[in-house]
Amino acid sequence: MKPLIAATLYPLTILATLLIGYNLLYAQQLPLLSILLPLSLGFLVVGIMERLQPYRPAWNQSHQDVPTDSLYIGINVGLRELVNIGFKLGLISLAAAVGLDSNGLGVWPTDWHPLLQVLPALVVFDFFEYWFHRCSHRYRFLWRFHAVHHSPKRLYFFNAARFHFVDWIVLSAIEVAVLFAMGADPKVIALCVIFIQVHGLFQHANIELKLGPLNYLVSGPELHRWHHSKIVSESDTNFGNNVIIWDILFGTYYLPKERQVGVIGLLNPAYPESYWGQLKAAFLRTPVDKPLDYYQRKAHYEQLIAAENNRATGRN
């Protein structure tokens, strides 16, 4: 039974939440419930399965991080909706000013079924998010914000929304701006939000999952765990937030078959753990992750991480 669950839980939950959202959006005309109900179902499924079939039992133990992650969820989900509304209004005004109608550039396949439109939407806006994400690892100014997402010492569904608000606003804006400019219907954008949110829960889920061929299409948990590795050469991979095809095309795909990810988190042991401390760290002259000499002293740092991996082996 466990292998069957490992292979089917993700695709069946994604499909079920999208179908529920579609029905509420197009048949019942209930836009608010179309987001809340599928997301609630995703929380329920992932939360239960983390207890029944954990990937790493030690990650189910409290790290006193639940209050911090609860703040991130509450605030960032609200921010996403504000960004969605604000950018839609701004883009409508901009489109009117330059002579475009509500269809934007008019290049969107509006004659496709709405659920099918989710597929090109994910591919298109993930291209822009891929490069923003990759730059966030490459340039220290952006990394100061993105380091928040890499600060957890364990992965579980509740820290899927652990993003600095600057990082979160940019990502949310990319999703809305790109699709709206191309002429996607707001309801299709809502379906994309459902996928993004439920998929994000699975990305961080502490569940034993085996996605098989889907690992060459979506950026699932098996790939995303390596993105959180404390070894920088491993975490500088798998930048796709939703799909993984851009990593395959640009050479940043990473999924070792013979081993599992070791310790995760930031190299800096003094990085703040509280919500407000992490928000402030991006703006203050405090040391953050990735020492400037990391790639010059890679062997030294990886020896330190290997020692930490050995100490953690007995606990995982």
C-alpha positions as CSV (number, residue, x, y, z in Angstrom):
1,M,0.0,0.0,0.0
2,K,2.8,2.5,0.9
3,P,4.4,2.3,-2.6
4,L,1.0,2.9,-4.2
5,I,0.4,5.9,-2.0
6,A,3.9,7.2,-2.7
7,A,3.3,7.1,-6.4
8,T,-0.3,8.4,-6.6
9,L,-0.9,10.8,-3.6
10,Y,0.6,13.9,-5.3
11,P,-1.1,13.6,-8.8
12,L,-4.5,12.6,-7.4
13,T,-4.5,15.4,-4.8
14,I,-3.5,18.0,-7.4
15,L,-6.1,16.7,-9.8
16,A,-8.9,16.7,-7.1
17,T,-8.1,20.2,-5.9
18,L,-8.1,21.6,-9.5
19,L,-11.4,19.9,-10.3
20,I,-13.0,21.3,-7.1
21,G,-11.6,24.8,-7.9
22,Y,-12.8,24.6,-11.4
23,N,-16.3,23.6,-10.4
24,L,-16.5,26.4,-7.8
25,L,-15.2,29.0,-10.2
26,Y,-17.1,28.1,-13.4
27,A,-20.3,26.2,-12.2
28,Q,-21.0,27.6,-8.8
29,Q,-19.5,31.1,-9.3
30,L,-17.9,31.1,-5.8
31,P,-14.4,32.6,-6.3
32,L,-13.4,32.9,-2.7
33,L,-14.3,29.3,-1.9
34,S,-12.6,28.2,-5.1
35,I,-9.3,29.0,-3.5
36,L,-10.0,28.3,0.2
37,L,-11.6,24.9,-0.2
38,P,-9.0,23.2,-2.4
39,L,-6.2,24.7,-0.2
40,S,-7.9,23.4,2.9
41,L,-8.2,19.9,1.3
42,G,-4.5,20.1,0.5
43,F,-3.6,21.0,4.1
44,L,-5.7,18.1,5.4
45,V,-4.3,15.5,3.1
46,V,-0.6,16.5,3.5
47,G,-0.9,17.1,7.2
48,I,-2.4,13.6,7.8
49,M,0.0,11.8,5.5
50,E,3.1,13.4,7.1
51,R,2.1,11.4,10.2
52,L,1.2,8.2,8.5
53,Q,4.0,8.0,5.9
54,P,6.9,10.3,6.8
55,Y,9.9,10.7,4.6
56,R,12.1,11.5,7.6
57,P,10.5,10.8,11.0
58,A,12.9,13.2,12.8
59,W,11.3,16.1,10.7
60,N,8.0,15.4,12.4
61,Q,9.5,16.5,15.7
62,S,8.9,20.1,16.7
63,H,11.8,22.6,16.2
64,Q,9.8,25.4,17.9
65,D,9.2,26.7,14.4
66,V,5.4,26.3,14.2
67,P,4.6,29.8,15.5
68,T,7.0,31.4,13.0
69,D,5.7,29.4,10.1
70,S,2.1,30.2,11.1
71,L,2.9,33.9,10.8
72,Y,4.4,33.3,7.4
73,I,1.4,31.4,6.2
74,G,-1.1,34.0,7.5
75,I,0.7,37.1,6.3
76,N,2.0,35.8,3.0
77,V,-1.3,34.3,1.8
78,G,-2.9,37.6,2.5
79,L,-0.1,39.4,0.7
80,R,-0.6,37.2,-2.3
81,E,-4.2,38.3,-2.6
82,L,-3.4,41.9,-2.2
83,V,-0.7,41.6,-4.9
84,N,-3.2,39.8,-7.2
85,I,-5.8,42.5,-6.8
86,G,-3.3,45.4,-6.9
87,F,-1.5,44.2,-10.0
88,K,-4.7,43.4,-11.8
89,L,-6.0,46.9,-11.2
90,G,-2.7,48.4,-12.2
91,L,-2.3,46.3,-15.3
92,I,-5.9,47.1,-16.4
93,S,-5.1,50.8,-16.0
94,L,-1.8,50.4,-17.9
95,A,-3.4,48.4,-20.7
96,A,-6.0,51.1,-21.1
97,A,-3.3,53.7,-21.2
98,V,-1.5,52.0,-24.0
99,G,-4.6,51.0,-26.0
100,L,-4.8,47.3,-25.0
101,D,-8.1,45.7,-24.0
102,S,-8.7,43.1,-21.4
103,N,-7.2,40.4,-23.6
104,G,-3.8,41.9,-23.1
105,L,-1.5,41.0,-26.0
106,G,-4.1,38.5,-27.2
107,V,-1.7,35.6,-27.5
108,W,-3.3,33.4,-24.9
109,P,-5.1,30.1,-26.0
110,T,-8.5,31.2,-24.6
111,D,-10.3,28.6,-26.7
112,W,-8.7,25.8,-24.7
113,H,-10.5,24.2,-21.7
114,P,-9.6,26.2,-18.6
115,L,-7.9,23.3,-16.9
116,L,-5.7,22.7,-20.0
117,Q,-4.7,26.4,-19.9
118,V,-3.1,25.8,-16.6
119,L,-0.3,23.8,-18.3
120,P,1.1,26.6,-20.6
121,A,0.6,29.1,-17.8
122,L,2.8,27.1,-15.4
123,V,5.5,26.8,-18.1
124,V,5.4,30.4,-19.1
125,F,5.5,32.2,-15.8
126,D,7.9,29.6,-14.3
127,F,10.4,30.6,-16.9
128,F,10.5,34.1,-15.4
129,E,10.4,32.8,-11.8
130,Y,13.2,30.3,-12.7
131,W,15.6,33.1,-13.6
132,F,14.5,35.3,-10.7
133,H,15.1,32.3,-8.4
134,R,18.4,31.5,-9.9
135,C,19.5,35.2,-9.6
136,S,18.4,35.1,-5.9
137,H,21.0,32.4,-5.3
138,R,23.7,34.2,-7.4
139,Y,23.5,37.8,-6.2
140,R,23.9,38.6,-2.5
141,F,21.4,41.5,-2.5
142,L,18.6,39.1,-3.6
143,W,20.0,36.3,-1.5
144,R,19.5,38.3,1.7
145,F,15.8,38.1,1.1
146,H,15.7,34.5,-0.3
147,A,17.8,33.1,2.6
148,V,14.6,33.2,4.7
149,H,13.2,30.3,2.6
150,H,16.4,28.3,3.2
151,S,16.5,28.8,6.9
152,P,14.4,25.8,8.1
153,K,16.3,22.9,9.5
154,R,13.6,20.5,8.5
155,L,11.0,20.4,5.7
156,Y,7.3,20.0,6.5
157,F,4.2,21.3,4.8
158,F,3.8,24.2,7.2
159,N,7.0,26.0,6.1
160,A,6.1,26.0,2.4
161,A,5.2,29.7,2.8
162,R,8.4,30.8,4.6
163,F,9.4,33.6,2.3
164,H,10.5,37.1,3.0
165,F,7.7,39.4,2.0
166,V,9.9,41.1,-0.6
167,D,10.6,37.7,-2.2
168,W,7.0,36.7,-2.0
169,I,5.6,39.9,-3.5
170,V,8.0,39.6,-6.5
171,L,7.0,36.0,-7.2
172,S,3.3,36.7,-6.8
173,A,3.6,39.7,-9.1
174,I,5.4,37.7,-11.8
175,E,2.6,35.1,-11.8
176,V,-0.1,37.7,-12.2
177,A,1.7,40.2,-14.5
178,V,2.9,37.6,-17.1
179,L,-0.4,35.8,-17.4
180,F,-2.6,38.9,-17.4
181,A,-0.4,40.6,-20.0
182,M,-0.7,37.6,-22.3
183,G,-4.5,37.7,-22.0
184,A,-5.2,34.8,-19.6
185,D,-8.6,34.9,-17.9
186,P,-8.6,35.8,-14.2
187,K,-10.3,32.5,-13.5
188,V,-7.4,30.6,-15.2
189,I,-5.0,32.6,-13.0
190,A,-7.1,31.5,-10.0
191,L,-6.7,27.8,-11.1
192,C,-2.9,28.4,-11.3
193,V,-2.9,29.8,-7.8
194,I,-4.7,26.6,-6.6
195,F,-2.0,24.5,-8.2
196,I,0.9,26.7,-6.9
197,Q,-0.4,26.5,-3.3
198,V,-1.2,22.8,-3.1
199,H,2.0,21.9,-5.1
200,G,4.0,24.0,-2.6
201,L,2.6,22.0,0.3
202,F,3.8,18.8,-1.4
203,Q,7.2,20.4,-2.2
204,H,7.9,20.8,1.5
205,A,5.9,17.8,2.7
206,N,7.6,15.3,5.0
207,I,6.0,12.4,3.1
208,E,7.6,9.5,1.4
209,L,6.7,10.1,-2.2
210,K,8.0,8.6,-5.4
211,L,6.9,10.7,-8.4
212,G,8.7,8.6,-11.0
213,P,8.5,10.2,-14.5
214,L,6.8,13.3,-13.0
215,N,10.2,14.3,-11.7
216,Y,11.0,15.3,-15.2
217,L,7.9,17.6,-15.4
218,V,7.2,19.1,-12.0
219,S,9.5,20.4,-9.2
220,G,8.3,17.9,-6.6
221,P,9.5,17.1,-3.1
222,E,12.2,14.6,-4.2
223,L,13.9,17.5,-6.2
224,H,13.1,20.3,-3.8
225,R,14.8,18.6,-0.9
226,W,18.1,18.9,-2.7
227,H,17.4,22.6,-3.3
228,H,17.4,22.9,0.5
229,S,20.6,21.0,1.1
230,K,23.2,22.8,3.3
231,I,25.8,21.9,0.6
232,V,25.7,25.0,-1.6
233,S,26.6,23.1,-4.8
234,E,23.5,21.0,-4.2
235,S,21.2,23.8,-3.2
236,D,22.2,25.8,-6.3
237,T,20.0,23.4,-8.3
238,N,16.4,22.7,-9.1
239,F,15.3,26.3,-9.3
240,G,11.9,25.6,-10.8
241,N,9.1,26.6,-8.5
242,N,6.4,24.5,-10.2
243,V,7.8,22.8,-13.3
244,I,11.3,21.4,-13.7
245,I,11.7,21.7,-17.5
246,W,13.7,24.9,-17.3
247,D,16.2,23.3,-15.0
248,I,16.6,20.4,-17.5
249,L,17.1,22.8,-20.4
250,F,19.5,25.1,-18.5
251,G,21.5,22.4,-16.8
252,T,20.5,22.9,-13.2
253,Y,18.5,19.6,-12.7
254,Y,19.8,17.5,-9.8
255,L,18.4,14.3,-8.5
256,P,21.0,11.7,-7.3
257,K,19.6,8.2,-7.4
258,E,22.0,6.5,-4.9
259,R,21.5,8.7,-1.8
260,Q,19.2,11.0,0.1
261,V,19.7,14.6,1.0
262,G,21.6,15.2,4.2
263,V,21.2,18.1,6.5
264,I,19.4,21.2,5.2
265,G,19.3,24.8,6.1
266,L,21.8,27.7,6.2
267,L,25.5,27.6,6.8
268,N,25.3,30.5,9.2
269,P,24.3,29.1,12.7
270,A,23.5,32.6,14.0
271,Y,20.8,33.2,11.4
272,P,17.7,34.5,13.2
273,E,14.9,32.0,13.8
274,S,12.0,34.3,14.7
275,Y,9.7,35.8,12.1
276,W,10.6,39.4,12.8
277,G,14.3,38.6,13.2
278,Q,14.4,37.0,9.7
279,L,12.6,39.9,8.1
280,K,15.0,42.4,9.6
281,A,18.1,40.4,8.7
282,A,17.7,41.2,5.0
283,F,17.9,44.9,5.7
284,L,20.6,44.9,8.4
285,R,24.4,44.6,8.0
286,T,24.3,41.1,9.6
287,P,26.1,38.1,8.3
288,V,23.9,35.8,6.2
289,D,24.4,32.5,4.5
290,K,27.0,31.5,1.9
291,P,30.4,32.8,3.1
292,L,32.0,34.9,0.5
293,D,34.9,32.4,0.2
294,Y,32.6,29.4,-0.1
295,Y,33.7,28.4,-3.6
296,Q,37.3,29.1,-2.8
297,R,37.2,26.9,0.3
298,K,34.5,24.5,-0.8
299,A,36.3,21.4,0.5
300,H,36.6,23.0,4.0
301,Y,32.9,23.8,4.2
302,E,31.8,20.5,2.8
303,Q,33.9,18.7,5.4
304,L,32.0,20.7,8.1
305,I,28.7,19.7,6.5
306,A,29.8,16.0,6.2
307,A,30.6,16.0,9.9
308,E,27.2,17.4,10.7
309,N,25.6,14.8,8.4
310,N,27.3,12.0,10.3
311,R,26.1,13.4,13.6
312,A,22.6,13.6,12.3
313,T,22.5,10.1,10.8
314,G,21.4,8.5,14.0
315,R,18.6,11.0,14.5
316,N,16.9,10.7,11.1
